[in-house]
Amino acid sequence: MYGLWRTELQRARWHREKERLRLADLSGEDFCQDVFGFDPRPRVRLLLLPGDPEAEVIEFDADLWSLLEQLIDPALGQHAEWGSAAKGWRAAMRARTYQHHWSHYLAVFRSGAVEMGLGGDIAFEKDGRWWFRLVTIVGRTWAALEAFAQIQAQYNIPGPVQFTLGFNDTEGASLSQVGAGWNQYWDQFCCRERRFAHVLEMDEGLSSASAKTAAFRLGSRIEESFGSSDLRFLDREGDRAGEFASRTYTWR
């Protein structure tokens, strides 16, 4: 009984933070909406919460900004181009913008929580249907999880942790930008819901190995939400069959 009470208390903490950041209520019209003012209706947001999302254990000092500048994208083994430093917010943020719009951002809160937002270029319209870029979503998610793991290690932030991946404006949309050997425009698979979210919880902190595992689990759940049981973010054929489709993945 004590274990159940402790779990409920922990989830209540996480829920309060998700309410504040508009990722708690799927029925709400403001679900998944941007809280930083970049875009009123981002397509995808990922929130990574530590055990105490209301703590203040991180200072936005030179050490943190240096860490954010040096983050690595594990899918490519190179610098993760999250964008330029965007200061003056309640989070330390790096964001990439283009033509007065933003493509993605990574934000770190004083609690050690990390948020990722994916903007207008994560989906495109073709033949009257919206298509979400699967490989980019899974790759960015993996990079954000890796960043969270590095921040946890740097600042000794213990588990448990909760990950919430939210999608908006998905009804009737399908997935494209898939790995080698898959149909790039398989329109028989589509999402039936207007918005959805997937949640993972871990008792311990995150490592590089568990970051990859969590990213691929979330990728599998994304597929399910769009009506597929395949893992199309992995190459199906070629010399990298079964591996992440890194050849179609870039930081553009």
N, C-alpha and C positions, 0 to 999 in steps of 0.2 A: 504493500500500500504506500509506503514511503517513497519507493521508486516512482510510482505513478504520480504521486503528488509533486515530486520534484520535476518530472517531465512536463506536467501541466503548467507549473510555474515558469519553466524555461520557455515553453511555447507562448505563454502569455507575454513574456518580455519581447520575444521576436515579433509577435503580432502587433504590439504597440508601435514598434519601429516601422513595420510594413504598412500600417495604417498611415503613419506620418508621411511615408514615402510613396503612397498611392499604389501599393502592391498587395493589398490585403483582400479587397472586396471585388470579386469578379463581376458582380452585378452592378457595380457602380460605374457611372459614365466616365469618371476620372481615373479608372483603373489603368495603370501603366503609363499615365501621362507624365511628361517630363517635369521634374521639380526644379530644374536649374534655369529654365527659360530659353533653351536652345531651340526646341521644337515642341509645339503643343501636343502632338500625337506621335511620339516615336513608335516604331513598330515592335522593337524588342528591348527589354531591360532585364538585367541580371543583378540581383542583390545578394551579397555574401555577408552573412551576419555572424559575429563571434558570440560567445556565451553571454556577454554583457554588452548589448548594443547601445546602452546609455552611458557607459563609462567614458572617461576622457584620459587616454593613456598615450596619445601621440601628439607631438607638437609639429606644426607645419614649418619646420626649420630646414636648414640647408641639407641636413642628412636625409630627410624624407624626400625632398625634391631631387636630390642626387639619386636616390634609390629608384624613384619613378622614371628618371631619365634613362636608367640603365636596365630596365626590365627587358627580359628576353621572351620572344615568342617561341614556345617549345615545339610547335609544329614545323617551324622552318629553321630553328637553331640560330636565329639572328635577332637583331634589335626589334622590339615591338614598337611600332610607330603609332603610339597613342595620340600624338599631336603635341601642340605647344602648351606650355604652362598657362592655366587660366586661374588667376588668383582673385581673391576678393569674395569667394564663396564660403559657405560653411564647411566645405570639403576641399582638400587639396586635389586639384584636377588637372588632367591633361586632355585636351580636346582637339580634334581635327575638323576644320571647317572649310567650306568651299562655296563660293558664290552666295555668301550670306546664309548658307545652310550648314549643318554639321553632319558628318558621316559617322563619327563615333567618339565616345569619351570614356575615360576611366577616372573615377573619383574615389578618394580615400577619406573616410570620416575619422574623427578623433578617437572613436571607440576601436578602430581597427577594421570596421566594416568597409567593404569595397562595393562600388556599384559600377556597372557597365551599361552604357546606352548605345544603341545602334539606330542610326537615323535613316534618311531618305534613300540611300543607295543600297539598303539591305533587301529591298524588294523592287520589282519593276513590273510594268504592265505589258502584256503581249497578247494579241488576239482577244481582247476583252476580258482577260483574266490576270489576276495578280500572282506573281511568282516570287517566293522567298528564296534567297541564296543560301542553301543549306550548308555548303562547305565553309563559307565565310562565317555563318552563325556559330557553327561548332568550333571552328578555329579561334574566333574571338573569345568564345566562352572558355576554351582551354587556356588561352593567354591570360584572361582575367582570373581564372582559378590559380594559375601559376603565380600571378602577382599577389594574390591573397596569401598563398603559401609562403612567399618570401616575406611579406609584411608580418605574418604571424611569427615567423622565425626571428626576424630582426627585432621585434618588440616583445617577444616572449608572451604572446597572447594565446592562452590555452583554449581548448575546445570546451564544450561542443560547438558545432557550427551548423548553420542552416543556409541552404542555397535556394533562391526562388528565381525562376526564369519565366518571365511574363511576355506574352505575345498579344498584339492588338490588331484589329481590323483584318482578321484572318478568314472570315467566312467565305467559302467558295474558292479560296486561294490554294495554290499547289506549290511544290518544291522544285526548284531548278538548281543549277550549278552543283551537280553531283559528280561523283568520281568516275573514273574511266570504266567503260563497259556498261554504264547505265543510260537509259533514255533520259535526255536532258529536259524533255517536255512531256512527261508521262501524265496526261491530264485526267486519267481515270482515278487518280488519288487526289483528294482535296480535303480541306478542313471543313467541318460542319458547324463549327462554333465561331462566334464573333470575336471572342478573346479566350485565352486559356493561360494557365500557369502550371509549372511543375516544380515540386519541392523535394529536395534531398536533405537529409540530416545525417551528421556524423558525430560520434561521441568524442573523437580525437581531433587534433588539429590536422591541417592539410599538408601533404608532401607533394613533391613533383610527380611521384608515381600515382598517388591517389587523385591528384588534379586531373591527370589524363583519364583515369578510370571514371571519375565523376563527369567529365566533359562528354565522354562517349556514352555514358548512361543517359545524360540529358539529350544527346543527339538521338539516341534510340527512342526516347519518349517524344521528341519532336516528330520523328517519322510516324509514330503511332497517332499523334494528333492530326496529321495530314493523311491518315488512312492507309499507311504503309507499314509493313512489318520488316522491311529491308533496312540495311545500314548503308545508305547510299552516299554517306560522307566518307566511306572507305572505297578504294579502288576495287573494282570487281575483276579486272583482268590486267595483264601486263606484269612487269617485273616487280611491281609494288602491290600486287593483289592482296587484299586484306589489311593494307595500311591506310592511314589517313591520306586523303586525296590532296596532298600538298602541291601538286603541279598546277592545280587550278585555284590555288589560294594565294592571294597577295594582299598587301597593305596599300591599296590604291586610294 
